[in-house]
Amino acid sequence: MSDDGYGGGGGGDDFGDYGDMGYADEQFVDEGYDLLARDAEGQQGGEAPAQASILGERQPNKERVTTPYLTKYERARILGTRALQISMNAPVLVPLDGETDALQIAIKELSQRKIPLVIRRYLPDGSFEDWSVSELITD
């Protein structure tokens, strides 16, 4: 077969360029750590910042402001996550009555409030609330 004027362009000649991939982003990561370190020194006299100030503040369970109902979006995410875990041989927490579908098993676990997952709901002020799936109302 001849190329018949086809110049190729199929690549393969940039093999040596793979060694420097990804190193350009490292500079930004280091600068971010420097900014965090300078911020921590300014606030706390050189000590590391508290984890709550970085990730937001956790709302105590007594002062929850979000709804106690499981939303349809949370339900979909919980069932999908749990079905994936079950399909990857995670222990099943309910007795099986011949179910083999991971999603059906996850639905059964949700109806019996046995799913061992926690939902983190973020609030507009940067704080968050953690709800166990067993605490939420599912209708």
TAKA-V405000 format. One record per backbone hydrogen bond with DSSP energy under -0.5 kcal/mol. CO is the residue of the C=O (numbers start at 1). NH is the residue of the N-H. Records with the same first field share a line. If there is no record, write none. Layout:
BEGIN
CO = NH ; NH
END
This chain:
BEGIN
3 = 6
5 = 7
7 = 9
14 = 17
15 = 18
16 = 19
17 = 20
18 = 21
20 = 23
23 = 26 ; 27
24 = 27 ; 28
25 = 29
26 = 30
27 = 31
28 = 32
29 = 33
30 = 34
31 = 35
32 = 36
33 = 37
34 = 38
35 = 39
36 = 40
37 = 41
38 = 42
39 = 43
40 = 44 ; 46
41 = 45
44 = 47
50 = 53 ; 54
51 = 55
52 = 56
57 = 128
60 = 63
61 = 64
68 = 137
69 = 71
71 = 75
72 = 76
73 = 77
74 = 78
75 = 79
76 = 80
77 = 81
78 = 82
79 = 83
80 = 84
81 = 85
82 = 86
83 = 87
84 = 88
85 = 88 ; 90
86 = 89
101 = 105
102 = 106
103 = 107
104 = 108
105 = 109
106 = 110
107 = 111
108 = 112
109 = 114
110 = 113
115 = 117
117 = 133
119 = 121 ; 131
120 = 122
121 = 129
123 = 126
127 = 123
128 = 59
129 = 121 ; 131
131 = 119
132 = 135 ; 136
133 = 136
136 = 138
137 = 70 ; 139
END
